[in-house]
Amino acid sequence: MKITVLGATGSVGRNVLDVSLAMDGVEIYAISANRNTEMLYRQISEYNPKMAAISDSNSFKEYDKSKTRGLKILKGRKGVNEIATADEVDLVFNALSGMAGLEPTVKALKAGKRVASANKESIVMGWHLIRKEIKYEGQFIPVDSEHSALLQLMKGEDKSDIKRVILTASGGAVYRKSIKELEETSPRECLNHPTWDMGFKITIDSATLMNKGLEIIEACNIFELDYGNVDVFIHPQSIVHAFLELSDGSVVAHMGVSDMRIPIQYAITHPRRVESPARRLRVDDISNLEFETPDVKKFPCLKIAVEAGKTSPGRCIQLCAADEAAVKAFGEEEIGFMQIPDVITREFENKPPSNISSYDKVEKEYNIIYKRVQKELKEWK
């Protein structure tokens, strides 16, 4: 099996390469990076891909050809799309962050490739475009631990027998703080995630519970669920990834240690299973599991995201763009933690874009909204 890894230098991308290296019959055919060319050089040396791409134009101009072992490096989004649709590739693993993940996902599916996606934003903003290109069952595989869990739990179940889906959230690093403490919390505190090792944006989203809101939208899109049948519980141990409540009163759970290599490997081998390098879950790991209803007063982003998902793709574009701008401003300490949801609700005062019929339109509207929010944030400051 030949794999293209988009976003190979990020936390998920690095795990994909790590998992692939340990698997028989798996070859890394192509990789992409945005700005982290130093890591890209090391990955080219270690995994010996046949193709590579650098999406950031300035990083592409400055990359050191002597460190790429004579490999031709492709440029920009065109280069990323090329390695996502190369004839030799069997599976495209989308580990990109943000808006950049949508176009290569659509193009790869259109080219008949299997796609494993950890790119939340493309599923939240552009599922209506992705869905149209899925030609067969198993062509699109979600990678988030919760959605991988649902994929496994729902296999073989009659859709009419599924009464409720429950996703779990760790709560992030600052869940136990009071509202007053949250008003003064710093980006550094939010980045100290108790169970998962993730990038900056997703870790801040985990702290605000925006990440879980996005995952509810993903679940409803991918599995065609009704929002009224999807709940969330705070589960600090991150061992149970999802529950399924069935018509006969049974509740089935998917459990595993908090190691992204497990859902990554399953996405590669789906529907088969092979031995994993991850630690095995022990019985004593599940002796003291905690679950509680999320506090949406302290963490309104969860409710905000769900309402956006119920509304329209245009509202979801507003959600993602405003959140991206707000998290960036919080990371630069221009706004406080509790102002992040305020930024998003203020953007919702604007009418959502409509007729989002292509990824170019999604990108155009996203950029308009992102710049508008950034301008408003400067005025706030």
C-alpha positions as CSV (number, residue, x, y, z in Angstrom):
1,M,0.0,0.0,0.0
2,K,1.4,3.4,-1.0
3,I,0.4,6.4,1.2
4,T,0.5,10.1,0.8
5,V,0.7,12.0,4.1
6,L,-0.5,15.6,3.9
7,G,0.7,17.6,6.9
8,A,3.5,15.1,7.7
9,T,5.4,17.5,10.0
10,G,2.4,18.0,12.4
11,S,1.7,15.9,15.4
12,V,-0.8,13.6,13.6
13,G,1.4,13.4,10.5
14,R,4.4,12.3,12.6
15,N,2.3,9.6,14.2
16,V,1.2,8.4,10.8
17,L,4.8,8.0,9.6
18,D,5.7,6.3,12.9
19,V,2.8,3.8,12.5
20,S,3.5,3.2,8.8
21,L,7.2,2.5,9.5
22,A,6.2,-0.5,11.7
23,M,3.7,-2.0,9.2
24,D,4.6,-4.6,6.6
25,G,3.6,-3.7,3.0
26,V,3.1,0.0,3.7
27,E,5.2,2.6,1.7
28,I,5.3,6.3,2.3
29,Y,5.0,7.5,-1.3
30,A,4.6,11.3,-0.7
31,I,4.6,13.8,2.1
32,S,3.8,17.5,2.5
33,A,4.8,20.3,4.9
34,N,3.8,23.9,5.3
35,R,6.7,25.8,6.8
36,N,8.6,23.2,8.9
37,T,11.2,22.4,6.2
38,E,13.8,21.2,8.7
39,M,11.6,18.4,9.8
40,L,10.7,17.7,6.2
41,Y,14.4,17.2,5.3
42,R,14.6,14.6,8.2
43,Q,11.5,12.9,7.0
44,I,12.7,12.7,3.4
45,S,15.9,11.1,4.7
46,E,14.2,8.6,6.9
47,Y,11.2,7.6,4.8
48,N,12.6,8.1,1.3
49,P,9.3,9.2,-0.4
50,K,9.1,9.5,-4.1
51,M,7.4,13.0,-4.0
52,A,7.1,15.9,-1.6
53,A,5.4,19.3,-1.5
54,I,5.8,22.5,0.5
55,S,2.6,24.5,0.6
56,D,3.9,27.8,2.0
57,S,5.3,29.9,-0.8
58,N,8.1,31.6,1.2
59,S,9.3,28.3,2.7
60,F,9.3,26.8,-0.8
61,K,11.5,29.6,-2.1
62,E,14.0,29.2,0.7
63,Y,14.2,25.4,1.0
64,D,17.7,23.8,0.8
65,K,17.8,21.6,-2.3
66,S,21.0,20.0,-1.0
67,K,19.0,18.4,1.9
68,T,16.3,16.8,-0.1
69,R,18.4,13.9,-1.5
70,G,17.8,15.1,-5.1
71,L,14.0,14.7,-4.6
72,K,12.0,17.2,-6.6
73,I,9.8,19.3,-4.3
74,L,6.4,20.5,-5.5
75,K,5.1,24.0,-4.7
76,G,2.0,25.3,-3.0
77,R,-1.6,24.0,-3.1
78,K,-1.0,22.7,-6.6
79,G,1.8,20.6,-5.4
80,V,-0.2,19.3,-2.5
81,N,-3.1,18.4,-4.8
82,E,-0.6,16.6,-7.1
83,I,0.7,14.3,-4.4
84,A,-2.9,13.7,-3.2
85,T,-4.0,12.5,-6.7
86,A,-0.8,10.7,-7.9
87,D,-1.7,7.5,-9.8
88,E,0.5,5.3,-7.7
89,V,-1.1,6.4,-4.4
90,D,-3.7,4.1,-2.7
91,L,-4.4,6.1,0.5
92,V,-4.2,9.8,1.2
93,F,-3.9,10.6,4.9
94,N,-5.1,14.1,5.5
95,A,-3.3,15.4,8.6
96,L,-3.6,19.0,7.6
97,S,-4.9,21.8,9.8
98,G,-7.6,24.2,8.9
99,M,-9.0,25.3,5.5
100,A,-6.1,23.8,3.6
101,G,-7.4,20.3,4.0
102,L,-10.6,20.6,1.9
103,E,-9.4,20.9,-1.7
104,P,-7.0,17.9,-1.6
105,T,-9.7,15.8,0.2
106,V,-12.2,16.5,-2.6
107,K,-9.6,16.0,-5.4
108,A,-8.3,12.7,-3.9
109,L,-11.8,11.3,-3.5
110,K,-12.6,12.3,-7.0
111,A,-9.5,10.5,-8.2
112,G,-10.8,7.4,-6.5
113,K,-8.3,7.4,-3.6
114,R,-9.1,6.2,-0.2
115,V,-8.9,9.1,2.2
116,A,-8.2,9.0,6.0
117,S,-9.0,12.4,7.4
118,A,-8.0,14.0,10.7
119,N,-8.8,17.4,9.2
120,K,-11.8,18.6,11.2
121,E,-12.4,21.9,9.4
122,S,-12.9,20.3,6.0
123,I,-15.6,18.0,7.4
124,V,-17.3,20.8,9.3
125,M,-17.3,23.4,6.5
126,G,-17.2,21.3,3.4
127,W,-18.9,17.9,4.1
128,H,-21.6,18.7,1.4
129,L,-18.7,18.8,-1.1
130,I,-16.8,15.8,0.2
131,R,-19.9,13.6,0.4
132,K,-20.6,14.0,-3.3
133,E,-17.3,12.5,-4.2
134,I,-17.5,9.4,-2.0
135,K,-18.0,6.5,-4.4
136,Y,-18.0,3.4,-2.2
137,E,-18.2,2.4,1.5
138,G,-14.9,2.7,3.2
139,Q,-13.5,5.3,0.8
140,F,-13.6,8.0,3.5
141,I,-12.3,7.0,7.0
142,P,-12.4,9.4,10.0
143,V,-9.3,9.4,12.2
144,D,-10.4,11.3,15.3
145,S,-10.5,8.8,18.2
146,E,-14.2,9.5,18.8
147,H,-15.2,9.1,15.1
148,S,-13.0,6.0,14.7
149,A,-14.8,4.6,17.7
150,L,-18.2,5.4,16.2
151,L,-17.2,3.8,12.9
152,Q,-16.3,0.6,14.8
153,L,-19.3,0.7,17.1
154,M,-21.8,1.2,14.3
155,K,-20.5,-1.5,12.1
156,G,-23.1,-4.2,11.7
157,E,-25.8,-2.2,13.6
158,D,-29.1,-1.3,12.0
159,K,-29.3,2.5,11.9
160,S,-32.9,2.4,13.3
161,D,-31.6,0.6,16.4
162,I,-29.3,3.5,17.3
163,K,-31.1,5.6,19.9
164,R,-28.3,7.8,21.2
165,V,-24.6,8.5,20.5
166,I,-22.4,9.8,23.3
167,L,-19.0,11.3,22.6
168,T,-16.5,12.0,25.4
169,A,-14.3,15.0,26.1
170,S,-11.3,15.1,28.3
171,G,-12.3,18.7,29.4
172,G,-8.8,20.0,28.5
173,A,-6.3,21.6,30.8
174,V,-8.5,24.2,32.5
175,Y,-11.9,22.6,33.0
176,R,-11.9,22.7,36.8
177,K,-11.2,26.5,36.9
178,S,-13.9,28.9,38.0
179,I,-15.1,31.6,35.6
180,K,-13.0,34.2,37.4
181,E,-9.9,32.0,37.0
182,L,-10.7,31.3,33.3
183,E,-10.9,35.0,32.7
184,E,-7.2,35.2,33.8
185,T,-6.0,31.9,32.3
186,S,-3.0,32.0,29.9
187,P,-2.4,30.2,26.7
188,R,0.5,28.3,28.4
189,E,-2.0,26.9,31.0
190,C,-4.4,25.8,28.3
191,L,-1.6,23.9,26.4
192,N,-0.9,21.6,29.3
193,H,-3.4,19.0,28.1
194,P,-3.8,16.1,30.6
195,T,-4.1,13.2,28.1
196,W,-3.4,14.1,24.5
197,D,-0.3,15.5,22.7
198,M,-1.7,17.8,20.0
199,G,-0.9,21.1,18.1
200,F,-1.6,24.6,19.4
201,K,-5.0,25.3,17.8
202,I,-6.6,21.9,18.6
203,T,-5.3,22.1,22.2
204,I,-6.8,25.5,22.8
205,D,-10.0,24.3,21.1
206,S,-10.0,21.4,23.5
207,A,-9.8,23.8,26.5
208,T,-12.7,25.9,25.3
209,L,-14.7,22.7,24.3
210,M,-14.9,24.1,20.8
211,N,-13.1,21.0,19.6
212,K,-15.9,18.8,21.0
213,G,-18.5,21.0,19.3
214,L,-16.7,20.5,16.0
215,E,-16.6,16.8,16.6
216,I,-20.4,16.7,17.1
217,I,-20.8,18.4,13.7
218,E,-18.4,15.9,12.2
219,A,-20.2,12.9,13.7
220,C,-23.6,14.2,12.5
221,N,-22.2,14.8,9.0
222,I,-20.2,11.6,8.6
223,F,-22.8,9.2,10.2
224,E,-25.9,11.1,9.3
225,L,-27.0,11.5,12.9
226,D,-29.7,13.8,14.3
227,Y,-28.2,16.5,16.6
228,G,-30.8,15.7,19.2
229,N,-29.5,12.2,19.5
230,V,-25.8,13.1,20.2
231,D,-24.6,14.0,23.7
232,V,-21.3,14.8,25.3
233,F,-19.9,13.8,28.6
234,I,-16.7,15.1,30.3
235,H,-14.4,12.1,30.8
236,P,-11.0,13.2,32.1
237,Q,-9.3,9.8,31.7
238,S,-9.9,9.7,27.9
239,I,-10.3,5.9,27.9
240,V,-13.9,5.6,26.6
241,H,-14.1,7.4,23.3
242,A,-17.8,6.9,22.5
243,F,-20.9,5.1,23.6
244,L,-23.8,3.7,21.5
245,E,-27.2,3.3,23.1
246,L,-29.3,0.8,21.3
247,S,-33.0,0.1,21.0
248,D,-33.0,-2.9,23.3
249,G,-31.4,-0.9,26.2
250,S,-27.9,-2.1,25.6
251,V,-25.1,0.5,25.8
252,V,-21.9,-0.4,24.0
253,A,-18.6,1.5,24.5
254,H,-15.4,1.8,22.6
255,M,-12.4,2.0,24.9
256,G,-8.6,2.2,24.5
257,V,-5.6,4.1,25.8
258,S,-5.2,7.7,24.7
259,D,-2.8,7.0,21.8
260,M,-3.6,8.4,18.4
261,R,-1.6,5.6,16.8
262,I,-4.5,3.2,17.4
263,P,-7.1,5.1,15.3
264,I,-4.4,6.0,12.8
265,Q,-3.5,2.4,12.3
266,Y,-7.2,1.4,12.0
267,A,-7.7,4.0,9.3
268,I,-4.8,2.6,7.3
269,T,-5.9,-1.1,7.7
270,H,-9.7,-0.6,7.7
271,P,-11.6,-2.8,7.9
272,R,-8.9,-5.2,9.0
273,R,-6.9,-5.1,12.3
274,V,-3.2,-5.8,12.8
275,E,-0.9,-5.7,15.9
276,S,-0.4,-2.2,17.3
277,P,2.7,-0.7,19.0
278,A,0.4,1.1,21.4
279,R,0.1,0.1,25.1
280,R,-2.7,-2.3,25.8
281,L,-5.6,-1.2,28.0
282,R,-5.6,-3.0,31.4
283,V,-8.6,-3.8,33.6
284,D,-7.2,-1.6,36.4
285,D,-7.2,1.3,33.9
286,I,-11.0,1.3,34.0
287,S,-11.5,1.0,37.7
288,N,-12.1,4.7,38.4
289,L,-13.7,6.2,35.3
290,E,-15.5,9.6,35.7
291,F,-18.3,11.1,33.6
292,E,-20.2,14.4,34.0
293,T,-22.3,16.7,32.0
294,P,-20.3,19.6,30.5
295,D,-20.7,23.1,32.0
296,V,-21.8,25.2,29.0
297,K,-22.0,28.3,31.1
298,K,-18.3,28.2,31.6
299,F,-17.6,26.7,28.2
300,P,-20.2,28.1,25.7
301,C,-18.2,27.2,22.6
302,L,-19.7,23.7,22.8
303,K,-23.3,25.0,22.4
304,I,-22.2,27.7,19.9
305,A,-20.7,25.0,17.6
306,V,-23.7,22.7,17.8
307,E,-26.1,25.5,16.9
308,A,-23.9,26.4,13.9
309,G,-23.9,22.8,12.8
310,K,-27.7,22.8,12.9
311,T,-27.9,25.9,10.8
312,S,-25.9,25.7,7.5
313,P,-22.5,25.2,5.9
314,G,-22.2,29.0,5.7
315,R,-22.7,29.3,9.5
316,C,-20.0,26.6,10.0
317,I,-17.6,28.6,7.8
318,Q,-18.2,31.6,10.1
319,L,-17.7,29.4,13.1
320,C,-14.3,28.0,12.0
321,A,-13.0,31.3,10.6
322,A,-14.0,33.3,13.7
323,D,-12.6,30.6,16.1
324,E,-9.3,30.5,14.1
325,A,-8.9,34.3,14.5
326,A,-10.0,34.3,18.1
327,V,-7.6,31.5,19.1
328,K,-4.7,33.2,17.3
329,A,-5.5,36.5,19.2
330,F,-5.7,34.5,22.5
331,G,-2.4,32.9,21.7
332,E,-0.8,36.3,21.2
333,E,-2.5,37.4,24.5
334,E,-4.6,40.1,22.7
335,I,-7.8,38.8,24.1
336,G,-8.7,36.6,27.2
337,F,-9.8,33.0,27.2
338,M,-13.4,33.9,28.0
339,Q,-13.5,36.4,25.0
340,I,-13.1,33.6,22.5
341,P,-16.8,32.7,22.4
342,D,-17.7,36.4,22.4
343,V,-15.7,36.9,19.2
344,I,-17.6,34.0,17.5
345,T,-21.1,35.1,18.6
346,R,-20.3,38.7,17.4
347,E,-19.4,37.3,14.0
348,F,-22.8,35.4,14.0
349,E,-24.5,38.8,13.9
350,N,-23.5,38.8,10.2
351,K,-25.5,36.9,7.7
352,P,-23.9,33.5,6.9
353,P,-22.7,33.0,3.3
354,S,-24.9,30.9,1.0
355,N,-24.6,28.9,-2.2
356,I,-21.3,27.3,-1.1
357,S,-21.0,25.1,-4.1
358,S,-17.2,24.7,-4.4
359,Y,-14.1,24.6,-2.3
360,D,-13.0,27.8,-3.9
361,K,-16.2,29.4,-2.6
362,V,-15.6,28.0,0.9
363,E,-12.1,29.3,0.9
364,K,-13.1,32.7,-0.4
365,E,-15.8,33.1,2.2
366,Y,-13.6,31.8,5.0
367,N,-10.9,34.3,4.1
368,I,-13.4,37.2,4.0
369,I,-14.7,36.3,7.4
370,Y,-11.3,35.6,9.0
371,K,-10.0,39.1,7.8
372,R,-13.2,40.7,9.0
373,V,-12.9,39.2,12.5
374,Q,-9.2,40.1,12.6
375,K,-10.1,43.7,11.8
376,E,-12.7,43.8,14.5
377,L,-10.2,42.3,17.0
378,K,-7.8,45.1,16.3
379,E,-10.6,47.6,17.0
380,W,-11.4,45.8,20.2
381,K,-7.7,46.1,21.2
